[in-house]
Amino acid sequence: MGPRERHARKHAKTHTIPVILASILGFLLIAGVAFGVGMVANVNRWLSDLPDYTDTNQYLVSEPTEVLDANGNKIASLYVQNRETITIDKVSPQVLKGTVATEDERFYEHGGVDPIGIARAALMQLAGRSEGASTITQQLVRNTILSEEQFDITIERKVREAFIAMKMEEIFSKDEILMMYLNTIYYGHGAYGIEAASETYLSKPASDLTLAEAALLVGLPNAPSRYDPTVNPDLALQRRNTVLNRMLTNGYITQEEHDAAEAEPLALNVSETPTNGTLAFPYFVDYVKSLLQEEFTTDMIFKGGLTVKTTIDPTLQTQAEEAAIGQLEAKGADNLDVGLIAIDPKTGYIKAMVGGRNYNDAAGAHTNHTLTRRSSGSSFKGITLAAAVHAGMNPNIILNCTSPRTFTITGTTFTVQNYGNINYGMRSLAQATAVSSNTGYVAVQEAIGYDAVEKMSGDLGIDTTDEAAEYRGQPSLTLGTAFLTPLEMAEAYATFANGGQHRDAVAITEIVSRTGETLYKHEGKPEQVLTAGEAAAVTDVLEGVFSYGGTAAGYAPNINQPVAGKTGTAGTANTTSDLWFVGYTPQLCTAVWTGRSGSNGRVGYRTSDLPLPIFRNFMTAALSGVAREEFPTGDAPTYQPNSNWKLSGITYDSGRGDEEEVVEETEETTDTGSAAEVDPDADYPEEVDPGADYPEEVTPDPETGGDPGAEEGGEHLPEEEVAP
């Protein structure tokens, strides 16, 4: 190749690159123009059917949400009721400043949409943190005039929202927009708008709010249920202080004002609010509202025209109320409250929910006792039993149920005794369950391990995370010091009735929009926690609770159904505070709690006075005439040899086949009860009478020196070990 030819080739190459770049740029330009033209057409289409954003009434319009029972009857209409629209001169300036500082610090600078805020939110996302970019104007538009579209995560919805927000800023002043927002937003506890919120939480007009009070209310709309100061005061206080910090950062208050307000405690003065259209079953309706608030904005709930189909059975609900409240009245227990919840084991559907004796009782403050955590007492032993069977422990295994007994676990020594310090001697696990032996069950938890009990709790839908760290590995869990709700207990025991399939408790089956679109439909997703055979083994043991000598003997419902369950009493060494019964048939699982509302004071009654008769009367009414069903069965569990379990206070006969000797006292366990050599395969009598009449519930008078600890929960441990 000659020099001229090489020069020609080089010249061609150097000109090729610009040609290629020009072609690419030309293509991008054409594509950009085409995209722009297309987007303009789309935007024009999206903005062609906007609602009348010039009408201020559009920002307050609402359509009630209807709540239906299982039969399709309306039990509540949820709508904007507790609201009073006010003008800007009737609200504390601190509310205005706090709202702007917290929700939209550039409110007075942007034109409805804040590009700087959007850029900042994008940077926060890249940094792995979250920050909203919507202005106050956009939030107002989304929650009112575009409420039906607020869940559409589309460019179309964002364009419509931004356009209306900018148009609003042209039509209305900043102060007008801010007051529309403050009069519209939901503050929780049934209060819409800042005036209703001020009257509800503080019993004063919004014009009189102090800095600390204003900051408290300003923080609520972000998550009204979470920050409700009547329910979660600590979280509400944290949120209030966050508002104060933002007001300081934005220059609305001085450091001195900030510090003084932050030092103030919450000083609530709650006023009763309207029942908001509830026609029946207010505790259940409140529960449904709380579930809706987890998925929908409060404005959508109260103004979106939803139809909410629920599981509540009006007949069973009425029967539950009559049984629960009627028994309290029959016993003259005027100072006690009650919680009862009934679940269909096959579906998880909540069929009845009695949250208390009087929803409108100011002392109760609408507290739903089926959702309130209380010490569960020996009703928790059913969970330990399930964990033991699942781990391969035979219910016929012999336990040392003498009383008292001393255990040394994780370096800490505990003295445990049975209720009344009754010495039950050597009993099978099944028999120990029937008489609710505390000493026997501590030995079971020791043998299978704390973690096995805790894991079974979680698998059954029970949250035991409130167990303080110092209690881990100690006997407190199986003795019922975990603070649980009747809802959790009913959900757990329903698993036993349902062949080992755990189902989450369900209150809402379907939600339909005002246009007829199905927004939610429940689909059951059971989890096989126990095999059918294991669940049947647990049920077989818990049926023994109703037999002679069992803690519920004589209180079986008058129905043609198999029934199983467990009593529970909790308290300190000197005070019985909580009475429980959790029981089930193949059709219903019912948990009953009675005690003092809002305190752990002495009950003064027995489970045979309140929970057991309530359970019996309700189940008798609910299942009268219902065709008999049997509990599901399955292959028998595979149990480990009894001698595999290191049970303190027991020595097995080492000469029997594959049975190995079990050391009577391990390094970490001592036993004041006499050890006994037992034949692990012997047929022991079903009931051993220790020489005392031991009905399951007796509460001796502490003045006489008797043991007032509950049959179950008052384990006569040191107080701090009984009620963490």
Residue, then its C-alpha position, 0 to 999 in steps of 0.5 A: m500500500g502506497p503513501r497516498e492510499r494510506h493517507a486516504r484510508k486514514h482520512a476516511k477513518t477520522h471522518t467516520i467518527p463524527v458521522i457516527l456521533a452526528s447520527i446518534l445525536g440526530f436519532l436522540l433528538i428525533a426520539g426526544v422530540a417524538f417522546g415530548v410530543g407523545m408526553v404532551a398528548n398524554v398530559n393533555r389527556w390526563l388533565s382533560d377530566l379534572p374535578d373542579y379544583t376551584d370549589t373549596n367544598q371539594y376539599l371537604v367532601s366525603e362519602p361514608t364507609e360502610v362496615l358489614d357483619a358476616n350476614g351483610n348487615k351494616i354495623a357501622s358507617l365511618y364518616v367525618q363526624n368529629r370536625e369543626t372548620i375554623t379560620i386562621d385567626k382561631v388557631s395558635p400560630q405555633v400550630l401554623k409554624g409547626t405544621v409548615a416546619t414538619e410537613d413542608e418547610r418551603f411551603y411559603e416559597h414554592g408554587g405548589v410543587d417543590p423541585i428542591g424538595i423532590a431533589r432532596a428526597a431523591l438524594m435521601q433515597l440514594a443514601g438509603r433513607s426515606e423522606g417525602a417530597s409532597t408539599i402540603t398543597q399536594q397532600l391536600v389535593r391527594n387526600t381530598i379532591l383526588s382521594e379515589e386516585q391516591f393509591d394509584i402509583t402512576i405518572e398520570r396521578k402524579v401529574r394530575e396532583a401536581f397540576i391541581a396543586m399549582k392551580m390551587e396556588e394561583i387561586f388560593s392564598k398560602d394561608e387559605i391552603l394551609m387552613m384547608y389542610l388543617n381543617t381536613i387532616y385526620y389527627g386520630h381518636g376520631a378527630y378531624g381537623i385541628e380544632a377537633a383534635s385540640e378539643t379531643y386530646l386537650s379539651k381546649p380550643a386550638s387558639d389556646l394551644t401552647l407550644a408543647e401542645a401544638a407540637l404534640l398535635v402537629g406530629l399526629p397526622n403522620a401516623p395517627s394510630r401509632y402516635d396516639p398519645t392515649v395509646n402510645p404516650d412514649l411514641a407521641l412524646q418522641r414525635r412531639n420532640t421531633v416537631l420541636n426540633r424541626m421548628l428550631t431548625n427552621g427558625y420558628i422558635t428559639q433554643e430556650e423555647h425549644d428546651a422549655a417545651e421539650a421538658e414539659p410532660l404530656a398533659l392530656n385532658v381527653s374528651e369523649t368523641p362521637t361514636n362515629g356512626t357505630l350501630a353495633f359492636p363498637y369494640f369490633v368496629d374500632y378493631v376493624k378501623s385500626l386494621l383499615q388504618e394500616e392499609f389506607t389513609t384515614d381520609m380514604i377510610f372516612k370519606g372514600g365510600l368503601t364497603v368493608k365486609t367482616t367476619i363478626d357473627p351477630t348472633l354469636q356476638t350477642q351470646a358472647e356479650e350476654a355470657a360475659i357481662g351477665q356473669l360479671e353482674a351475677k357475681g357482683a364483680d362491678n370493679l372488674d372487666v372482661g375480654l372474650i374473643a371467639i375464632d373459627p379454627k377452620t378459617g381464623y375468622i373472628k366470630a365474636m369480640v367482647g372488648g369490655r363490659n361497657y364501651n362508653d365507660a369513661a374509666g375504660a377509655h374504650t380499652n379493648h381487652t381482647l387486644t390488651r396484654r396481660s400476664s397469661g398465667s397457666s393458660f400458657k402451659g398449653i403452648t409449652l405442652a405443644a412445644a414438648v409434644h413437637a420436640g418428641m416428649n410423650p405426654n405419658i412421661i413421668l414428672n416430679c410434681t412435688s412442691p416446693r422444688t428448687f431449680t438452678i437455671t443459667g446460674t439463678t436459683f428459683t423456688v417454685q411451688n404448685y398452687g396451694n403448695i399441693n404435693y402432686g408427687m409423680r405424675s405424667l405430663a398429661q396428669a400434670t397438665a390436668v392439675s396445672s403443676n407448676t413444678g412439673y412444667v418448669a421441669v418440662q421447659e428445662a428439659i426441652g429448652y426455653d428456645a423451643v417454647e419461645k419458637m412454638s409461641g411465635d409459630l402459633g402467632i404469639d409474641t413473647t418478645d416482651e420477655a425481659a432479657e433477664y428472664r430468658g432461660q428461666p422458668s417464667l415463660t412457661l408459668g405465664t408471665a409473658f404479657l399476651t392478648p386474648l386474641e393471641m391466645a385464641e389464635a394459638y389454641a385454634t391451631f390445636a383445634n385445626g389439626g395443627q394448621h395455624r391461621d392468622a385471626v381474620a376480621i375483614t374478608e373483603i373491601v370494595s371501593r365506591t365504584g365496586e372494585t375489589l380492593y382486598k379479598h382475604e385468602g387463607k394461607p394456613e401454616q402447618v405448625l404441628t402435624a395433625g397427630e401432634a395437634a391431636a395429642v395436645t388436644d387429648v391432654l387438654e381434654g383432660v382438664f375437664s375430667y375429674g381432678g382437672t382444673a376445669a372439672g365440672y365446667a364443660p359446656n352442655i353441648n354434644q361436642p368434644v371440648a379441650g382447654k386450659t385455665g390460667t391465673a396470674g399475679t404476684a405472690n400476694t395478688t391475683s390479678d388476671l383470670w383466664f380460660v382458653g378452650y375450644t371445640p372443632q367449631l370455635c376457639t374462645a379465650v376469656w380474660t377477666g381482671r381490673s381494667g388498666s391495673n394489676g390489682r387484686v381480683g378477689y375471684r376465682t376462675s371458677d367464678l368468672p372465666l370458666p362459667i363465661f366460657r361454658n355459658f357462651m359455648t353452650a348457647a353458641l353450639s346448642g343443637v349443632a351437629r357433633e364434630e370430632f377433632p382432626t386426627g393424624d398419625a401418632p407422633t414419634y416420641q423419643p424414649n422417655s430416658n432421653w429427657k433430662l428431667s430433674g428429680i427423676t431416676y429411670d430404671s436403667g435395667r429396662g430395655d433401651e431405657e437409660e438412667v437419667v441423673e437425678e440432679t444435674e449440675e445446674t438443678t437441685d430438687t427439694g422434692s423427693a426423687a423417685e425411681v419410676d417405671p417409664d412404661a408403667d400405667y400410673p393412676e390417672e389421678v393421685d389424691p395428695g390428701a387435699d381437695y384441690p379445685e383448680e381455683v382457690t384464692p386464700d386470704p393473704e391476711t391468714g397467711g395462705d398462698p394467694g398466688a394463683e392456681e397457675g400464675g402466682e407461682h410463689l416466685p419472688e415478685e419480680e420473677v412472676a410479673p416482669 
